């Protein structure tokens, strides 16, 4: 009787562990960029039913990729201060349970996209799952300090997925949105890698601060941030957006440059983590600006 009572808290809270497997905050940001891609793909507001199906399908496959990541990285996660408490690393959920959960999410999301949206979006989203959970997590992450640069393409795909969900075609404007996230990813992640450099060194993970040193990584972050500013101008320069996006993106991009400058030349103990946190807000606000600008009828200069 006492044994049954001791197991009860675990059973009642297990849904929280399954939710944690999906990395909900990360998936929410990915889904936001996908929704913006949906809206920008059409001059009018997209059909709500189609948007809902696409959003749920992309979200399910993104969550499936996150759950597989927990399984593949379980031994590494158990040794790192940032991740040792994760459900699979701690044994609260077995690897088999996590894989079954991931496959259920992936199959559900794929079928929903294939049937209710279009096959192109379904296959592209499944390819993104494979790129993140297999190519990046299983191979690139352990093979090269450029892992996040190459593997970042999988995480940059949601705006394209949202676009294809509405149009069933790959458009150049959607690829510009992919370029923005692709360029944003290295300075975003390397800031965290600096903060957690000792963790990555402990598990022999070839992250840039481990292989090339913190100062080199700071320089790379600063240069990538400057490049991001240029890439973020492209939607305006090709006539995809208007002055609202231009003004707003310029402000937040300069803010990112300021954080990167501080990290390179005037860093304190918390600057790397502050830069990482700002980068998350930067991407979220940038895509909200794209959304607002789409319905703001100021003509481009």
C-alpha positions, 0 to 999 in steps of 0.5 A: 500500500505504501509503495502504491502511494509513493508512485502516485506523485510520479504518475500524476505529474508525468504529463509534465515530463511528456510536455517537457520532452516537446521543448514547448518554448522552443516549439512555440517560437518555431510555430510563430515563425511558421504562422508569419510565413503563412500570413505573408504568403497571401495578400488576404488573410489565410483560411482559418481552418487551413492555418489551424491544420498547418500550425498544429501539424508543424507543431506536432512534428517540431515537438517530435523532433524535440522528443527524439533529441532528448533520447539521443542526448540522454547520456550527455544531458545527464552530465550537464548542469543545464540538462541533467534534470530532463525526463529521459536523462533522469529516468522519469521517462524511459527511452522507449517511451520517449521514442514511442511518444515522438513517433506518435507525434510525428505520424500524427503531424505528418498525416495531418499536413499531408491530408489537410494541408498539402503533401509538399508541406508534409514532406518538407516538415518531415525532412526538417525533423530528420535534419534536426533529430538525425543529421544535427543531433546524431552526427553534426553536433558531435563532429564539428564546431560548425555544427550549429551553422550547418544544422541550423538550417533545419531550425530555420525552415518553419517560415518556408513550411508556413508559406508552402502550407498556404501556396503549395510552392517554394517562393523566394520571399519565404527563402529570405525568411529562412535566411534570417533565422539561419543567420540568427542561429549561430550568434544566438546559440554561441552566446549560450555555448560561451555561458555553458562552455565548461559543460560542453567541454566536460562531455567532449562536445566540439562547440566553438568555445571549446574548440576555438576558445571564448574570444574567437567565439565572441568575434564570430558572434559579433561578425554574424550579428553584423551579417544578420543586420544586412540579411534583415534588410533584404525583405525591405530591399526586395519590396516584401515589406514597408517602412514599419518593418524597416524602422522596427528591425533596424532598432532591434538589430542595433540592439543585438549589435550592442549586446554582441559588442558588449560581449566582445569588448566589455563582457561581465559574468552575465553578458553571454546569457544576457545576449542569449536571452536578447536574441530570443526576444529579437527573433520573436519581435522581428517576426511580429514586425513582419506580421504587423507590417504586412497589414500596415499599408505604408508604401515602401520608399 
